[in-house]
Amino acid sequence: MNDSYRTLSSPYERSKLILSIDGYDVGEEGATLSDPELLMEIMDVRERIELAATEEELEDIGKKNAENIEKALKSLEASHKCGDLGAACRWTIRLRYLNTIRNEVYDLVD
């Protein structure tokens, strides 16, 4: 019961489940190899995290990332509503990486 609740309460996990029912696998790291733009963006953010000299810089990265998460969630919801599972898959993968960045920044600031 707890696992089901966690899956349904997390937009990423919920989307991943819905997509898996339709044959999409977004849980693999290799799923992003087809999107070099996303990889470059993530590498850039991770580099900025590494180079951040102050907690303020990390918080700014975190705020920008939170904005990107909100945009991704809105686009993910729209993709699911209109039945565009390819776009939903791409947004789900993006959300996975944005969540990872959020956790990295949170761990460093905390």
N, C-alpha and C positions, 0 to 999 in steps of 0.2 A: 504494500500500500504506500509506504514512504517513497519507494523508488518511483512509483507512478506519479505521485504528487510532485516530486522533484522534476520529473520529465515534463509534466504539463505546466508547471509554474515557470519554467525557463524557456524563453522564446527560442533560444538556440536549440535546446534539446527537443522541444516540441516540433520545431521545423525539421530537425534531423530525422525524427521519427516519422513524420508525415512523408518526407521525401523517400525514406527507406521503404515505406510501403509501396511506393511507386517505382522502386528499383534504383533510386539514386543513392550513392554512397558518399557522403560528405565527411565522414569521420577519418578518412585517410589523409595523411600529410601530402601525399602525392596528388591529391585532388586539386591543388592550386597550381600545379606546374603549367597548366594551360593559360594562366593569367599572369603574365610577366609584370604587368602594371601593379597588381596587388603585391607581388613579391617585392618589387622595388620600393613601394610605399612602406611596407612593413619593415624592410631593411633600413630605410631612412629613419623611421621612428625609433627603431631599436638603437640605431647609432646615436640619435639625439638623447636617448635615455642614458646611454653609456657616457656621453660627454657632458651631461648635465652636472654643473658644478654646485648648484644650490637646490634646496628643497623647493624653492619658488619656481625654478625652471621645471622641475618634475611635476609640480602642481599644474603649471601651464600646459605641459604635455598631456596630463591627465584630463584637463578641462576640454582640450581640443579633441581628445579621444572620446570623451563622453558625448560631445556633439556628433562625432562620427558614428557612434553607437546608435544614437537617436535617429539619425538619418537612415542608417542601415535597417533599423527596426521598422521604420515607416515603409521603406522600400520593400522589405521582406514581406510585410503584411499585405501590401498592394499586390505583390507578385503572387502570393497564395490566393488572394481574393479573385484575381483575374485568371487563375489557373496556369500561369506561366511558370512551370516547374523548373525550367532551365534557369530563369532569372532567380527564382527562389533558391535554387542550389548555389548560385554564385553569391547571393546575399548571405546565405547561411555560412558559407565558407569565410566570407569577409567578417561576419559577426564573430566567428570562432577566433580569428586573429585579433580583432579589436578587444574581445574579452580577455585574451591572453595579455595584451598590452596593458589593459586596465589593471589586471592582477599584478603585473610586474611593477607598475608605477605605485600601486597601493602598497605593495610589500616594501619598496624602497623608501616611501614617505613614512610609512608606519615604523 
